[in-house]
Amino acid sequence: MAGSPNERLALLFRDWFRAHPEAVPAYAAFKRTLAGAVADTGTYADVKDPVVDLVVTVAEPWAAATGWRP
């Protein structure tokens, strides 16, 4: 939904990676490895969520420092 916290999170996540392309290969490798290691999407999401939280933990200060807005 436009303007929702989930939309903000998705855009922040995307834009932080755009601003930090050096982080993209490691995140992509993590996702590939995880996809090959789990059999169902529920487990995939459960394992991936804490990694997303870590990215957001560094993306929030970046957003504040740069004046980022969705």
N, C-alpha and C positions, 0 to 999 in steps of 0.2 A: 504494500500500500504506500502510495506517495506520502513522504513526510514521516513515515513510521520509524521507530528505532531500528527495526530490521533492515529497512532500506538504507538508513544511515550507515549501519554496520557494513553492509555489502559494498557500498560506495567507498567507505573508508578503507576497507580491506583491498579493494581493487586499486584505489589511488595510491595507497602506500606502496604496493608492489610496483606500480608504474614509476613511482619516484625512487624506488630502490631495486632496480632490475638485477642487481647482483644477488638478491635474495631469491629470485624466481627459480633458478635451477635446483636449489636445495629443497624448496617447497614442492616442486614438480617431482623430484626424485622420491620424496617422502610419500606423496600421493600414489605414485606408481608402485612403490614397494608395498604400501598398505593395501592397495587394490589386489595385488598378487597374493597377499597373505591372508585375507579374510574372504569368507564365502558369501556374506550377505551385506546388504547396504546398511542395515541397522548397526552392525558391529563396526563397519567402516565409519559411519557417522560418529559413533561413540568414541572411537579412537582419534578421529580427526578433530573433534570439537576442542579438546584442550590445546592442540597446536594452533587452531584458529584463535583461541583466547590469548595465546602467547604473542601472536602477531598483533592482535589488537592492543595488547599491553604496551608494545613499542609504537604502534601507530597513533595512539591517543596523544602522547606527548609531541609527536611529530605534527599532528594536526593542530595542536595548540600553538606550537612554535611557528608554524608556517601560515596560520590563519586559514587553514583548510576549511571549506564548507561544502556540504553535499550539493 
